[in-house]
Amino acid sequence: MSSHHIVTPKTYGTVLIALACLMALTCFAAKSPSMDISPAVNLGLALLIAVTKTACVMSFFMHVKFSSKLVKVFTITAPMFLMILFFLVFSDFMTRGGSFWSPFSTAIGF
Amino acid sequence: MSEASHPTDGPVVAHHFETWEQHEESCTMGMWLFLAQEVMFFGGMFCCYAVYRYLYPEAWFEGSSALDWKVGAFNTSFLLLSSFTMAMGVYYNQTGRINKLFGVMGMLWATLFLGIIFVAVKLQFEWLPKYQEGVVPGTLWGPHGHHYGQLADFDGPGGQGALQLFFWLYFVMTGMHALHMLIGFGIIFWLMIKCLKGNFNEHSYLHILFFGLYWHFVDIVWIFLYPMFYLVNPPH
């Protein structure tokens, strides 16, 4: 047997079912009239489901849950830098054209 | 990765490592660093997408409405299933089942088959109709026809230019994703040849493990692309 941690087919199957359910939830949250709350809430919900699916894939399919702490640190470096990129870019675009909050409040529907 | 001979009684440690654990950990970190630069590559495009969606929410909704979210959902399910078959390929490699239907070879075929369906559906039902009906940003832009004719009437903020931006990002981002899948197909063929040559066993699994990481990464990119392009809600 391999020296690497072996994830069982049962775990992989459970993750696949969870991913299928989350995909159905993504479609429901976006297309159901009862879920049409506000653009910001719907976008937030879609991103939350996508991040949850990503966590499932990374943890089990990509074995991150069973990896060393050093590998875990490596896996979060790029998302962290991506958050810095988004923060800097949007701190520019959201403060253009006058008041800081006016374009933001328009975007989220308040 | 080591080019050492194929072990039968345990993993072969490359000459510049002291232990197998060190060998495996180093290779794993190298693969994750590669994936980190891939995240930054797609992340730049997602950032571009986010800026223009923020600036032109009406055009984004109009463009997204013209995409068939059911075809996207169909494709998403095939990609998720291919991630599962790839993960099972890693399992079979780690348990020593290689050239069998329920083994690494069978799972590579299944992954390849599901991936080809994804790309074929995208070409036939998404990109081709857009090309035929003028939904191509640039000098060829001129939406018409049954599926995309309504796009020509859009005169919201940003006008047709903003719509073209949406479809430009749609083609670039889904195109780069499809390119990664095509590269994946090539790697799958290479891994199949290595399977047939007897290069893999329960102690030699890093190639399959790392290709699995690449394939799951491509899956994750699509997990974000799908709601961002196909499921945009109307701006209130």
Contacts between the chains, C-beta under 8 A, distances in Angstrom:
chain1	res1	chain2	res2	distance
A	1	B	94	7.1
A	1	B	95	6.7
A	1	B	96	7.6
A	1	B	202	5.7
A	2	B	93	7.7
A	2	B	94	3.7
A	2	B	95	7.4
A	2	B	202	5.1
A	2	B	203	6.8
A	2	B	205	5.8
A	3	B	11	6.4
A	3	B	20	6.3
A	3	B	21	7.7
A	3	B	24	7.6
A	3	B	203	7.5
A	4	B	24	6.7
A	4	B	94	6.3
A	4	B	205	6.8
A	4	B	209	7.1
A	6	B	91	6.6
A	6	B	94	4.9
A	6	B	95	6.9
A	7	B	87	7.3
A	7	B	90	7.9
A	7	B	91	6.6
A	8	B	91	7.4
A	9	B	88	6.3
A	9	B	91	6.0
A	12	B	84	5.9
A	12	B	87	4.8
A	12	B	88	6.1
A	12	B	91	6.9
A	13	B	84	7.5
A	15	B	84	7.7
A	15	B	87	7.9
A	16	B	80	6.7
A	16	B	81	7.2
A	16	B	83	7.9
A	16	B	84	4.4
A	19	B	80	4.9
A	19	B	83	7.9
A	20	B	77	6.8
A	20	B	80	6.6
A	23	B	73	6.8
A	23	B	76	5.6
A	23	B	77	6.6
A	23	B	80	6.7
A	26	B	226	7.2
A	26	B	227	5.5
A	26	B	231	6.7
A	27	B	69	6.9
A	27	B	73	5.7
A	27	B	231	7.0
A	30	B	69	7.6
A	30	B	227	6.5
A	30	B	231	3.6
A	30	B	232	8.0
A	30	B	233	6.2
A	31	B	69	7.0
A	31	B	231	7.1
A	36	B	233	6.4
A	36	B	234	7.6
A	38	B	236	6.1
A	39	B	57	6.6
A	39	B	233	5.5
A	39	B	234	7.5
A	39	B	235	5.3
A	39	B	236	6.2
A	42	B	233	4.2
A	43	B	233	7.3
A	46	B	227	4.0
A	46	B	228	7.6
A	46	B	231	6.2
A	47	B	227	7.7
A	49	B	227	7.4
A	50	B	223	5.2
A	50	B	224	5.1
A	50	B	227	6.0
A	53	B	220	7.9
A	53	B	223	4.9
A	54	B	220	5.1
A	54	B	223	6.0
A	54	B	224	7.7
A	57	B	83	6.5
A	57	B	216	5.3
A	57	B	219	6.2
A	57	B	220	5.7
A	57	B	223	7.4
A	58	B	216	7.6
A	58	B	220	7.4
A	60	B	87	7.6
A	61	B	83	5.7
A	61	B	84	7.7
A	61	B	86	7.6
A	61	B	87	4.6
A	61	B	212	7.3
A	61	B	216	4.8
A	61	B	219	8.0
A	62	B	212	7.4
A	62	B	213	5.5
A	62	B	216	5.0
A	62	B	217	8.0
A	63	B	209	7.7
A	67	B	28	7.0
A	68	B	25	6.4
A	70	B	25	7.1
A	70	B	29	6.9
A	71	B	25	7.1
A	71	B	28	5.6
A	71	B	29	6.2
A	71	B	32	6.3
A	74	B	29	5.4
A	74	B	32	4.2
A	74	B	33	6.6
A	74	B	36	7.1
A	75	B	32	5.8
A	77	B	36	5.4
A	78	B	35	7.3
A	78	B	36	3.8
A	78	B	37	7.5
A	78	B	39	3.6
A	78	B	40	5.7
A	78	B	43	7.2
A	79	B	39	6.7
A	81	B	40	6.5
A	81	B	43	7.9
A	82	B	39	6.5
A	82	B	40	6.9
A	82	B	43	4.2
A	82	B	46	7.8
A	82	B	47	7.8
A	85	B	43	6.4
A	85	B	44	7.4
A	85	B	47	5.6
A	86	B	47	6.0
A	86	B	50	6.8
A	89	B	47	5.6
A	89	B	50	7.8
A	89	B	51	6.3
A	90	B	50	7.4
A	90	B	51	7.7
A	90	B	54	7.5
A	93	B	51	5.7
A	93	B	54	6.3
A	93	B	55	7.4
A	94	B	54	7.6
A	107	B	54	6.2
A	107	B	57	7.1
A	109	B	235	7.9
A	109	B	236	4.8
